[in-house]
Amino acid sequence: MTTQASTVAEHGHVLDSEGGGRVAVHHFAPSDAVHGTVVVGAAMGVPQAYYADFARWLASQGWQVVTFDYRGSGASTPTTPHQGLRGFKANLFDWARDYEAVVDWAASLQPGQPLYAIGHSLGAQLPGMLRNGHKLSGLLGVAAGSGYWKQNAPALRRKVPFMWYFLVPVSTRLFGYFPGKRLGAVGDLPNGVIRQWRKWCLHPQYSAGAEGGTVRQSYDNARFPVLSLSIQDDEMMTEAGILSLMNLYANAPRRMLRVAPADVGVRRIGHLGAFRREHVAGMWPKLEKHLRNLPQEAAA
């Protein structure tokens, strides 16, 4: 059942994050926010602008929606002349701090109302590392699994050894960052981000295994409900990889649901497709329904 559409106002902001980070956020504010607030956590290398149509539609259904770019990506990329990403200091721990800053800000929009995260791929991995995860009422993961390379989809699994053992080490030494746009892989990323992600993807237990200690404990501390949608035709994530990520949230109520293109009346969804405008009549209402019922569905 869909809410009567609200008028949506949009505002851009820049938040300060720990360690000197500057995080560009975009707030989609409905005239009548009746359900709560949603933070959209982006996939690796995907700018927040990619989620704008979905965020605008979700806000029209009565949700406050906040999108953002991690430092060193999208609208949070440094603009100092001649700098860009060359030598820019950021890693995935910094990106978790950026996520925290956004969660803190989003929580102030409607105090006392539910605050959910929709995490696309990486955007559902980082919440397990948040120190303010207690502010989240739940996490809806979309095409989000472990990046461990042996759990990648078959076609991708054949390619990633070249990326991790040659492309990333060589290109980051040459350019001082990962020039993914010109290489046709992931997108431009800070050196520290891609190198740390490489370490995670080469470990069977992903981030918790590669980092151990504090990261593993942080996932163990997560208690917010987790509902993860496994996309049947995802060309990157496998069902095994999605279950592997969910198992890191060992003490949280959690559940995985498989979604086939036919379930939402389309021929293809894929890893990135769920947030494309073409899914406004099928996938988007499904995501909104899952948000409303997330705690109950995760515990089912």
C-alpha positions in Angstrom: 0.0 0.0 0.0 1.5 3.3 -1.0 1.2 6.6 0.8 -0.4 9.5 -0.9 2.5 11.4 -2.5 4.0 14.3 -0.5 5.6 17.4 -2.0 9.4 17.1 -1.7 11.9 19.9 -1.0 15.6 19.3 -1.5 18.6 20.8 0.3 22.3 20.2 0.1 24.6 20.3 3.1 28.2 19.7 4.0 29.0 17.9 7.3 32.2 17.8 9.2 33.4 14.2 9.8 36.1 12.9 12.2 39.7 13.3 11.0 38.9 16.4 8.9 36.5 14.8 6.5 34.0 17.0 4.6 30.9 15.0 3.6 28.4 16.3 1.0 24.8 15.3 1.9 21.5 15.8 0.1 18.3 16.0 2.1 15.0 15.1 0.5 12.3 16.5 2.8 8.6 15.6 2.3 5.9 18.0 3.2 4.5 15.3 5.5 7.1 12.8 6.9 5.0 10.1 8.5 7.2 7.1 8.6 10.7 8.2 9.7 14.1 8.8 8.2 16.2 6.8 5.8 20.0 7.2 5.2 21.1 5.7 1.8 24.5 4.2 2.0 26.1 4.1 -1.5 28.0 1.2 -3.1 31.7 1.4 -3.8 32.4 4.0 -6.4 28.8 5.0 -6.9 28.0 8.7 -6.3 25.0 9.8 -4.3 23.5 11.4 -7.4 22.8 7.9 -8.7 20.2 7.4 -5.9 18.5 10.8 -6.3 15.5 9.6 -8.3 14.9 6.8 -5.8 15.4 9.1 -2.8 13.0 11.7 -4.3 10.4 9.1 -4.9 10.9 7.6 -1.4 10.5 11.0 0.2 7.2 11.5 -1.8 6.0 8.4 0.1 6.4 10.1 3.4 10.1 9.4 4.4 12.8 11.9 5.3 15.7 10.7 3.0 19.4 11.5 3.2 22.0 10.6 0.6 25.7 11.3 0.9 29.1 10.8 -0.7 32.0 9.4 1.3 35.1 11.6 1.5 37.1 11.4 -1.7 34.1 10.4 -3.8 31.3 12.1 -5.7 30.5 15.6 -4.4 32.9 15.0 -1.5 35.9 14.9 -3.8 38.5 17.5 -3.0 38.6 20.5 -5.3 41.9 22.0 -4.4 43.7 22.9 -7.7 46.0 20.1 -9.0 45.1 17.9 -6.1 42.0 15.9 -6.9 42.5 12.4 -5.4 46.3 12.2 -6.0 47.7 11.7 -2.5 44.3 12.2 -0.9 44.2 10.5 2.5 41.2 8.3 3.2 40.5 4.7 4.0 37.4 2.6 4.7 37.6 3.4 8.4 37.3 7.1 7.5 34.3 6.2 5.3 32.7 4.5 8.4 33.3 7.8 10.3 31.6 9.7 7.4 28.6 7.3 7.7 28.5 8.0 11.4 28.4 11.7 10.9 25.5 11.3 8.5 23.6 9.0 10.9 24.0 11.6 13.7 22.7 14.4 11.5 19.8 12.3 10.1 18.8 11.2 13.6 18.3 14.9 14.5 15.7 15.4 11.7 12.9 13.5 13.5 13.9 12.7 17.0 12.0 9.7 18.4 11.0 8.4 14.9 12.6 5.3 13.3 15.9 5.8 11.5 16.7 3.2 8.9 19.7 2.7 6.6 19.3 1.4 3.0 22.7 0.0 2.2 23.6 -0.8 -1.4 26.6 -3.2 -1.5 29.3 -1.5 0.5 26.6 0.7 2.1 25.4 -2.4 4.0 28.9 -3.5 5.0 30.0 -0.4 6.8 27.0 -0.1 9.3 28.6 -3.0 11.2 31.6 -0.8 11.9 29.5 2.2 13.2 30.1 3.3 16.7 26.6 4.9 16.7 24.8 1.9 15.2 22.5 2.0 18.2 20.7 4.9 16.5 19.6 2.7 13.6 16.2 1.1 13.8 17.3 -1.3 11.1 19.3 -2.0 7.9 17.9 -2.9 4.5 20.7 -4.4 2.4 20.3 -4.4 -1.4 22.8 -6.5 -3.4 25.1 -6.5 -0.4 27.4 -9.3 0.5 31.0 -10.1 1.4 33.5 -9.0 -1.2 35.7 -12.1 -0.7 36.8 -12.9 -4.2 36.1 -16.6 -4.0 32.4 -15.8 -3.3 32.1 -13.4 -6.2 29.8 -14.4 -9.1 31.7 -16.7 -11.6 32.3 -14.2 -14.4 33.7 -11.7 -11.9 35.7 -14.3 -10.0 37.7 -15.0 -13.2 38.7 -11.3 -13.5 39.5 -10.2 -10.0 42.9 -11.8 -9.5 44.2 -9.5 -12.3 42.6 -6.5 -10.5 43.9 -7.3 -7.0 47.3 -8.6 -7.9 48.2 -6.3 -10.9 45.8 -3.5 -11.7 45.4 -2.0 -8.2 49.1 -2.2 -7.1 50.5 -0.8 -10.3 47.9 1.9 -11.0 48.0 3.3 -7.4 51.8 3.6 -7.5 51.6 5.4 -10.9 48.7 7.8 -10.1 48.6 8.1 -6.3 44.9 6.9 -6.4 42.9 4.3 -8.2 41.8 5.7 -11.6 38.9 3.4 -12.0 37.0 5.6 -14.4 39.7 5.5 -17.1 40.2 1.8 -16.4 36.5 0.9 -16.5 36.6 -0.6 -13.0 34.6 0.6 -10.0 35.4 4.3 -10.3 38.0 6.7 -9.0 39.0 5.9 -5.4 41.5 7.2 -2.9 44.6 5.0 -2.6 43.9 4.1 1.0 40.3 3.0 0.2 41.2 0.7 -2.7 44.2 -0.9 -0.9 42.2 -1.6 2.2 39.3 -3.0 0.2 41.8 -5.2 -1.6 42.9 -6.6 1.8 39.3 -7.3 2.7 38.4 -9.0 -0.6 41.4 -11.3 -0.3 40.3 -12.6 3.2 37.7 -15.4 3.5 36.0 -13.5 6.4 36.2 -10.1 4.7 36.5 -7.0 6.8 36.2 -8.8 10.2 38.8 -11.3 9.2 41.2 -8.9 7.6 41.1 -6.3 10.4 40.2 -8.6 13.4 39.9 -7.2 16.9 37.8 -4.0 17.0 36.0 -4.6 13.7 34.9 -8.0 14.6 33.7 -6.8 18.0 31.9 -3.9 16.3 29.9 -6.3 14.2 29.2 -8.5 17.2 27.8 -5.4 19.0 25.3 -4.6 16.2 21.8 -5.3 17.4 19.7 -3.5 14.7 17.6 -5.8 12.5 19.1 -6.6 9.1 17.0 -7.6 6.1 19.1 -8.3 3.0 17.7 -8.6 -0.5 19.7 -11.0 -2.7 19.2 -10.1 -6.4 18.9 -13.3 -8.4 20.6 -11.9 -11.5 23.3 -10.0 -9.6 26.5 -10.2 -11.7 28.8 -9.5 -8.7 27.3 -10.9 -5.5 26.4 -14.5 -4.9 23.9 -15.9 -2.4 26.9 -17.4 -0.5 28.6 -14.0 -0.3 25.4 -12.3 1.0 25.0 -14.9 3.7 28.6 -14.5 4.6 28.1 -10.8 5.2 24.9 -11.4 7.1 26.7 -13.8 9.4 29.1 -11.0 10.4 26.0 -9.4 12.1 26.0 -12.5 14.4 23.9 -11.0 17.2 21.4 -9.0 15.1 18.0 -10.3 14.0 18.7 -11.0 10.3 17.1 -12.5 7.3 17.8 -12.8 3.6 15.2 -12.7 0.8 15.9 -13.6 -2.8 14.4 -11.3 -5.4 14.0 -12.4 -9.0 13.4 -9.9 -11.9 10.1 -11.6 -12.5 9.0 -10.8 -9.0 8.9 -7.1 -9.8 7.8 -7.5 -13.4 11.1 -6.8 -15.2 13.6 -8.8 -17.2 16.7 -7.6 -15.4 17.8 -6.0 -12.1 21.5 -6.8 -11.6 23.9 -5.4 -9.0 23.2 -1.7 -9.7 19.7 -1.8 -11.2 17.4 -1.7 -8.1 17.7 2.1 -7.9 17.2 3.0 -11.5 14.2 5.0 -12.5 12.8 2.1 -14.6 12.0 0.2 -11.4 9.6 2.9 -10.0 6.5 0.7 -10.5 8.0 -2.6 -9.3 11.2 -2.7 -7.2 10.8 0.7 -5.5 7.4 -0.1 -3.9 8.8 -3.4 -2.8 11.8 -1.6 -1.1 9.4 0.8 0.6 7.2 -2.0 1.9 10.3 -3.8 3.3 11.3 -0.6 5.1 7.9 -0.3 6.8 8.0 -3.9 7.9 11.7 -4.3 8.5 12.0 -5.2 12.2 9.2 -7.8 11.8 10.6 -9.3 8.5 14.1 -9.5 9.8 13.0 -11.4 12.8 10.7 -13.8 10.9 
